[in-house]
Amino acid sequence: MKDDPESTIASVSVPYPKTTPYVPANEGDYLTEEDLRPQRRRRALPILLFFLTCLSTFWAGASYWQPQFSLGATSVAEDVAWRQVVFSHYRQGWIYMFSVLAILMTHEMGHFLATLWYRIPASLPYFIPFPASPLGTMGAVIGMRAHQANRKQIFDIGLAGPIAGLVVAIPIVYLGILRLDSSPGPHGGEIYDCPLLVRWMIQALRPDLGIVTTLRTSQLNAYFMAGWVGMLITGLNMVPMSQLDGGHVAYALFGRWAHWFARIALLAAIVFVVLAKAHIWTLMIVLVTLMGTDHPPTSDDRVRLGWWRFALGCFSLAIPVLCFPPHGLIVVTY
């Protein structure tokens, strides 16, 4: 989840009055009438993106998570062959679409309902379709005026999404593991790295598979892939830097000390990508670097979290380690 940079003003929390008073803000700025006016949420674009994501995720599942090959067909025969593949796997496409969107919608609604509870202006979720990707989507985001939230509120808003998403993703992964194919098969397209939590679940639920760290496309099913995507997105969002969900939580826990955690995390990510040759995450690192590693101050950093929020927040920082597949998707030919 990312904040809307265009809606960022000085860090001060104010009500929405009927008239426009002269209100001083930080650093000599002043709130304008536009700042104080309630903003109407856009509906057309979020709805359009939602339906486009439905189509792209259905296509990803129905093409057996290899849509890039069907889109790159260079002859009539290849195009007909891929149409037959999609037609024969349409049920898999529906299951994958509904499962992925259930995880993404629950994640974003966790954020959105928390912003409603605290009366922090926020947009509807924006789903991001990606039809050329084996996953069919790049997740979803909402924009919010995070500067109007205090320390406790930004903690609750930031953590509500990942927790809600995992509540749906883990049962879907469970169903997927029970349906995994034990034989890798003679052909496929990609190899998927399994997060640590998924590896533990496979060992507990499917001991017949042995010690599993990666899975081939031919072994997968719609439930497992949807859960894998859900954990990938949750792990990425909980990285403690910038204005990612993990950045909100880390700043609420440690204040300005969280800036050092973010910088160390970014440096560690760069070293990992170089040494492990996990180049798939290069774009993500570039985007986070452009956003900036440091989290901006809240409207009131002095609000106390309480011991149970602090304990929950510290535990939640382990989510990237448990849910993030280090190598992600490994493209190979075999």
C-alpha positions in Angstrom: 0.0 0.0 0.0 1.3 3.4 -0.9 0.2 6.9 0.0 -1.0 9.3 -2.7 1.9 11.8 -3.1 -0.3 14.3 -4.8 -2.5 14.6 -1.6 0.4 15.2 0.7 0.3 18.6 2.6 1.9 19.7 5.9 1.8 17.2 8.7 -1.2 18.6 10.7 -4.5 16.9 11.5 -7.5 19.2 11.1 -11.3 18.6 10.8 -13.3 19.4 7.7 -15.2 22.6 8.6 -18.0 24.2 6.7 -16.0 27.4 6.3 -12.4 28.0 5.4 -10.5 29.3 8.4 -6.9 30.7 8.4 -5.0 27.7 9.8 -1.1 27.8 10.1 0.7 24.6 9.4 4.2 23.4 9.7 7.2 25.2 8.2 5.2 28.4 7.4 2.7 26.7 5.0 -1.0 27.3 5.2 -4.0 25.0 4.6 -6.0 26.1 1.6 -9.7 25.7 0.9 -8.9 22.7 -1.3 -7.0 21.0 1.5 -10.0 21.3 3.9 -12.7 20.3 1.5 -13.9 16.7 1.7 -12.6 14.8 -1.4 -15.0 12.7 -3.4 -13.6 9.2 -4.1 -13.0 8.2 -7.7 -15.1 5.2 -8.6 -14.9 4.8 -12.4 -11.1 4.1 -12.5 -11.0 1.7 -9.5 -14.0 -0.3 -11.0 -12.4 -0.4 -14.4 -9.0 -1.6 -13.0 -10.8 -4.2 -11.0 -12.5 -5.7 -14.0 -9.3 -5.6 -16.0 -7.5 -7.4 -13.2 -10.3 -10.0 -13.2 -9.5 -10.6 -16.9 -5.8 -10.6 -16.6 -5.8 -13.1 -13.6 -8.3 -15.3 -15.4 -6.0 -15.3 -18.4 -3.0 -16.1 -16.3 -4.7 -19.1 -14.6 -6.3 -20.4 -17.8 -3.0 -20.3 -19.7 -1.3 -22.3 -16.9 0.6 -19.2 -15.7 2.4 -18.9 -19.1 0.5 -16.0 -20.7 3.7 -14.5 -22.2 4.0 -17.5 -24.6 0.4 -17.2 -25.8 0.7 -13.4 -26.3 3.9 -14.0 -28.2 2.4 -16.6 -30.7 3.9 -16.0 -34.1 1.8 -18.3 -36.2 -1.9 -19.3 -36.6 -1.0 -22.8 -35.4 0.5 -21.5 -32.2 -2.4 -19.2 -31.6 -4.9 -22.0 -32.1 -2.9 -24.3 -29.8 -2.9 -21.7 -27.0 -6.6 -21.1 -27.5 -7.2 -24.8 -26.9 -5.0 -24.6 -23.7 -7.1 -21.7 -22.4 -10.4 -23.4 -23.2 -9.3 -26.7 -21.5 -8.2 -24.8 -18.4 -11.0 -22.3 -18.0 -12.1 -23.7 -14.7 -8.6 -23.3 -13.4 -8.7 -19.7 -14.6 -11.9 -19.0 -12.6 -10.5 -20.5 -9.4 -7.2 -18.6 -9.7 -9.0 -15.3 -10.4 -11.4 -15.6 -7.5 -8.7 -16.7 -5.1 -6.2 -14.0 -6.0 -8.9 -11.3 -5.9 -10.2 -12.5 -2.6 -6.7 -12.1 -1.1 -6.0 -8.7 -2.6 -9.5 -7.4 -1.8 -9.3 -8.5 1.8 -5.8 -7.0 2.1 -6.9 -3.6 0.8 -10.2 -3.6 2.6 -8.3 -4.1 5.8 -6.5 -0.8 5.1 -9.7 0.9 3.9 -11.9 -0.1 6.8 -9.2 1.1 9.2 -9.1 4.5 7.5 -12.9 4.7 7.8 -12.7 3.8 11.5 -10.1 6.6 12.1 -11.7 9.0 9.6 -8.6 9.3 7.5 -9.4 10.3 3.9 -8.6 7.4 1.6 -9.3 6.2 -2.0 -10.9 3.0 -3.1 -8.5 0.2 -3.9 -6.7 0.4 -7.2 -6.0 -3.0 -8.6 -3.1 -3.3 -11.0 -3.6 -5.7 -14.0 -0.6 -7.2 -15.7 -1.7 -9.6 -18.5 1.9 -10.3 -19.7 2.9 -11.6 -16.2 2.5 -15.2 -15.1 0.8 -13.8 -12.0 -1.7 -11.6 -13.9 -1.4 -8.7 -11.5 1.0 -6.5 -9.6 -1.3 -6.3 -6.6 -3.4 -3.3 -5.5 -2.9 0.0 -3.6 -4.9 2.7 -2.0 -4.1 6.3 -1.6 -4.6 8.0 1.8 -3.7 11.2 3.6 -1.4 9.4 6.0 -0.1 12.8 7.4 -3.5 13.1 9.2 -3.0 9.9 11.1 -1.2 9.8 14.5 1.3 7.1 15.6 -1.3 4.6 16.8 -3.6 5.1 13.8 -0.8 4.7 11.2 0.2 1.5 13.0 -3.3 0.0 12.9 -3.9 1.1 9.3 -0.5 -0.3 8.1 -0.9 -3.7 9.8 -4.6 -4.2 9.1 -4.0 -5.0 5.5 -1.3 -7.7 5.8 -3.1 -9.5 8.7 -6.4 -9.5 6.8 -4.7 -10.8 3.6 -2.9 -13.6 5.4 -6.2 -14.7 7.1 -7.4 -15.5 3.5 -4.1 -16.5 1.9 -3.0 -19.2 4.4 -6.2 -21.3 4.0 -5.9 -21.0 0.2 -2.3 -22.2 0.3 -3.5 -25.1 2.5 -6.0 -26.1 -0.2 -3.3 -25.7 -2.8 -0.7 -27.9 -1.0 -3.2 -30.7 -0.7 -3.6 -30.6 -4.5 0.1 -30.4 -5.5 1.2 -32.9 -8.1 4.0 -35.1 -6.7 5.5 -35.6 -10.2 7.4 -32.7 -11.7 6.5 -33.7 -15.2 8.6 -33.6 -18.4 8.0 -30.0 -19.4 6.9 -26.6 -18.0 8.0 -23.0 -18.2 9.1 -21.7 -14.8 10.3 -22.7 -11.4 8.8 -21.0 -8.3 10.7 -20.5 -5.1 8.7 -21.3 -2.0 8.6 -19.0 1.0 9.7 -20.4 4.3 6.2 -20.6 5.7 5.0 -22.5 2.6 8.0 -24.9 3.0 6.9 -25.7 6.6 3.3 -26.2 5.5 4.4 -28.6 2.7 6.5 -30.7 5.1 3.6 -30.9 7.6 0.8 -31.5 5.1 2.6 -33.4 2.3 5.5 -35.5 3.7 5.3 -37.6 0.5 6.9 -34.7 -1.4 10.0 -34.7 0.7 11.9 -31.5 1.4 10.5 -28.9 -1.1 12.1 -25.6 -1.8 10.9 -25.0 -5.4 8.1 -26.2 -7.6 7.7 -26.4 -11.4 4.8 -25.0 -13.3 3.5 -28.5 -14.1 3.2 -29.3 -10.4 1.1 -26.3 -9.6 -2.7 -25.7 -9.2 -4.8 -22.6 -9.0 -5.2 -22.5 -5.2 -1.5 -22.9 -4.6 -0.5 -20.2 -7.1 -3.1 -17.7 -5.7 -1.8 -18.3 -2.2 1.8 -17.9 -3.4 0.9 -14.6 -5.0 -0.8 -13.5 -1.8 2.2 -14.3 0.4 4.5 -12.6 -2.2 2.5 -9.4 -2.0 2.3 -9.5 1.8 6.0 -10.1 2.2 6.9 -7.2 -0.2 4.5 -4.9 1.6 5.8 -5.7 5.0 9.4 -4.7 4.2 10.2 -2.0 6.8 11.0 0.9 4.5 9.4 4.0 3.0 5.6 4.1 3.0 5.1 0.4 2.5 2.9 -1.3 5.1 6.1 -2.4 6.9 7.4 1.2 6.8 4.2 2.4 8.6 4.6 -0.3 11.3 8.3 0.2 11.8 8.0 4.0 12.1 5.1 3.6 14.6 7.3 1.2 16.6 10.7 3.0 16.6 10.1 6.5 15.3 13.1 8.1 13.5 15.2 5.0 14.4 13.1 3.2 11.7 14.9 5.3 9.1 18.1 3.3 9.9 16.2 0.0 9.7 14.9 1.0 6.2 18.4 2.0 5.0 19.9 -1.3 6.3 17.1 -3.3 4.7 17.6 -1.6 1.3 21.4 -2.2 1.5 20.8 -5.8 2.4 18.3 -6.2 -0.5 20.8 -4.8 -3.0 23.6 -7.1 -1.7 21.2 -10.1 -1.9 20.1 -9.3 -5.5 23.8 -9.0 -6.6 25.1 -12.1 -4.8 22.1 -14.4 -5.3 21.6 -13.1 -8.9 17.9 -12.6 -8.0 17.5 -9.9 -10.7 13.7 -10.2 -10.7 13.6 -7.9 -7.7 15.8 -5.1 -9.3 12.8 -3.1 -10.4 11.2 -3.3 -6.9 14.5 -1.9 -5.4 14.6 0.9 -7.9 11.0 1.9 -7.1 11.5 1.9 -3.4 14.7 3.9 -3.8 12.8 6.5 -5.9 10.1 6.7 -3.2 12.7 7.3 -0.5 13.5 5.0 2.4 12.5 7.3 5.2 8.9 7.4 6.5 7.5 10.9 7.1 6.3 12.0 10.6 2.7 11.3 11.7 0.4 14.0 13.0 1.4 13.1 16.5 4.4 10.9 17.1 3.9 11.1 20.9 0.8 8.9 21.1 1.6 5.7 23.0 1.0 2.3 21.3 0.7 0.1 24.4 2.6 -3.1 25.1 0.4 -5.4 23.0 0.6 -3.3 19.9 4.3 -3.1 20.3 4.6 -6.8 20.7 2.4 -7.5 17.7 4.3 -5.0 15.6 7.7 -6.6 16.4 6.3 -10.0 15.6 4.8 -8.7 12.3 8.3 -7.6 11.1 9.1 -11.3 10.6 6.4 -11.5 7.9 8.8 -10.7 5.1 11.1 -13.5 6.2 8.2 -16.0 6.4 6.2 -15.0 3.4 8.7 -13.7 0.8 10.1 -16.1 -1.8 13.7 -15.0 -2.1 14.3 -15.9 -5.7 10.6 -15.5 -6.7 10.0 -16.8 -10.2 13.1 -18.5 -11.8 12.7 -18.6 -15.6 14.4 -21.7 -17.0 14.3 -24.0 -20.1 14.0 -27.7 -19.5 
